[in-house]
Amino acid sequence: MKTYQSEGQLAWVDLKTPRIDTTKTFYGDLFGWRFKEELLPGRVMTKMHSSEREWGSLTALDSPVIPKGAKPHTSLYFGVQHVDASVAKVKALGGIVLVEPFDVMNLRLSTIQDPTGAVITLQSAKEPHHLNLGMAAEGLPGWLELTTTNLEVSGEFYSKLFDWNLEYQNRDAAVLYCKKDQYESSVTVSASEHGKSEWKVYYVVHDCEESLIKAESLGAHAILEPREKPGVGRFASFTGPDGMECCIIARD
């Protein structure tokens, strides 16, 4: 087994989409994502990869593993050393376990909800796999953000769950989580403007304006026009033709 690096590193991204073919075409044209199918017990899994590395997947909303009535969304998987131990911490910290730990292939997984309502999946594996957000290539995940209805509660929960360091920047842009090691990463935490707590992943682009224009030419509709995220970069967001929200960022 490889030496485990640290708790709370992004390990996988799964897009829950109503139209897999539309999603594949859109992101293939926009970011150059490539896809391959893998047969799992009872279903086919569509994996995303770039530069010969798998880093995410597509799941159809009508899949039996998705609750009926679910809307298009992105699920983030965070690596932990022992899922069961982390789940016990989630319960002790006031979180909710939505899906109790289970095994699939060489993974052990559990989906949890933090005390403010944001949902993530915890993952442990025989061969730990992490996405290095600090060195992401164009079109790959390059930044994470948690928008939350309660900055202090979120900060307390994730700092204790993952042993993250907290740096309070100001009352609105809130908290910066940092983990300095082989898999350096950071996460911004900001106050929610919509009364909802959720995690977002930003994909790296070279030029935010150009990428948004290209996305719109492929059938997307802008949500946020390009703007600055101080100390991070220039970002924007849009809804793709598959109905899924996507965030992009040109890192400083």
N, C-alpha and C positions, 0 to 999 in steps of 0.2 A: 504494500500500500504506500502511496506517495505521502510525504509529510504534509499534514494539514496546515494550511496557512493562517486563516483567520475566519472568524464568524461574520456572516452578513455580507459576503461578496456576491454580486449578481452572478448567477450561474446559468440562467436560461430565460428566454423570452418566448411566450406563446401567444399568438394572435387568434382570438376567438372570432371568426368571421362567418357571415351568412353565405358568402360566395367565394369559395376557395379559388376557383379559376380566375375570378375578377381580381382578387388580392394578389395572386401570383403574377398576373400580367402587369398590374399597376406598379408594384414594387420592383418587379424585374426591370421594367422600363425606367423607373425613377432612380433606383439605387443600384441596379445591377445585381440584385439578389438572385441566387440560384437555388433550385429546389430539387429534392429527390424524395421518392416515396419509400417508406419502410413498412413492412407488414407486421402489425402487432396482433395479439390475440383479440379477435373480434372486430378489428378495424385497421385502416391504413393511416399511417402518420406521415404528414408532409413536413420534412425538415428543411430549414433554411441554412444556407452556408455561403461563406465568402472566404476567399483565399484558402480554400481547402479545409476550412474549419467550420464545424457545425456549431451554431450558437442559438438556434431558436426553431420554432415550429408553427404550423398553422393547424387549427382545429375547427372543424365545422360546427356551427351553433346547433345543428340538428343531431350532433353526435350524442349517443346515449350517456356519455360521461358529463354532459353539460345540462344543468337544470333547465327545464322547459321555461320559455319566456325570457331567457337571458338575452341581453342586448350585446352588440359587438363591443369587445373590450380587449385589453392587453393584460395578460397575467405575467407577473414577475416572480421568478424563482430565486431564492437566496440560499446559498450554501451554508450548511452548519455541519459540525462534526457528528453529532448524534441527534437525529430528529426527535426521538422520544424524550430526551432530556430537555431539548428546546421547547417542546410542547408543554412539558411540565412547568417550565419557566413562564410560558405564555399565560397559562392558567393562573399562576401565582401573581402575575403582574396585571391581571384584570382583563386579559384578552379572551377571545372566544375561539375555540377549535371548531372550524366548520367541517373539516374532513379529518377524521382521526388517522394516525399514521398507517400507511399501507405500503406494500412493496410492489414494484413493477420493474421488470428486467433487473438491472444492477442498482436501482435507486430505491430509496425509502423517502416517501413524501407525506406532507401534511399541509392542508390549507388552513390558515388562521386569519382572524380579524383582530386588529388592534383595538384598544378601548375607544378610539374615535370613529371607527368604522372602516378604515382602510384595510384591504385584503392583500395578502401575499401567500406564496407557497414556500415552505421550508423543504430543503432537499439535502440529503446526504448520499454519498456514493462511494464505492470502493476506490474509484479513481477520481478524486475531486477535480472539478472543472470550473474555472472562473473566467469571466470576461473582464479584461483589463481596460476599464473605462478611460484611464488616463492616456492610453495609447491607441484609441480606437481609430480605425481607418474610415474613410468616407462611406456613408451608408450603414455603418454599424452603431450599436448603442454606445453613446459617449457621455451621457449625463443622466442622473436620476434626480427626481424631485418628488417630495411628498407635500401635497397641499393638505392642510389639516384644520379642523374646527377648533383645536385646542393645542397650541404650540407646546405648552409645558407638559401636558399629558403625553403627547407623542414623543417629545424629547426624553422624558423619563422612561417610557416603555422601551424604545429602541436602544437607548444607551445601556440599559440593563440586559435586554435580550441578547444583543450582539456585542456588548462591551465596546461600544463606539465612544469616541471622545466628542464632547459637545462644545461648541463655541458660539455663544449668543452674539450675533452681529448687531441686530437692532430689534425693535419690538414687532416689526412686520416681516422682514426678511429672515428673521428668527434664528434658525440654528444651522450650523454647518457641521456635518459629521465628517470626520477624517479618520482614515485608517492608513498608516504608513507602513508598508511592508512590500513584499514582492508584488503584490496585487494592489497597488495604490489606487484609491478611489475616494470620492467624496460625494456627498448628497446634500442638496439644499432642501430646507424645510421652510415652507412659507404659509402664511395664513390663507385659508380657503376663501375665495370670493363668492362661492356658490353654495355655502353651507353643507359641503360634502368633503369627506376625507378620502383621498385616493393617491395612488402612486402613478407617476408618469415616467416614461423613458424617452429621452431625446436622441435622435439619430444624427450623427455628424455629417455636415455638408461643408463644402468649401465656401460657398457664397449663399447666404440665407435668401436674399431676394431672388437670385437666379433659380434656386431650387424650388421656391414657392411658385414662381412663374411656370416652371416646367411641370410641377405637380398639377397646377390648374389646367395646363394644356392637355393633361392626361385624364381630366375629368374630376379633379379635386375642387373643393370649395374652401376658401380661406376662413379660418376662425379668428386667428390673431395675425395681424400684419407684423413684419419684422420689427423687433425692438431689442433694446439692450438688457441683458441680465448682468448687472455689475459684478466684475471679477470672474465671470464665466464666459460670456460671449453674446452673440446676437442670435435671437431665436424667433421662431414663428410656429404656428400650428394650422392644421387644415383637416377637413374630413375627406377621406378618399372615396372613390366611386363605390366601394364596398360598404360605406357607412361607418367606417372606423376612424377615430381621431388619431392623428399622427403629429408628433412634435419634432422639429428639426432644430439644430443648433450649429452655428459656426463658432468653434471655440477660439478664445483669445490666444 
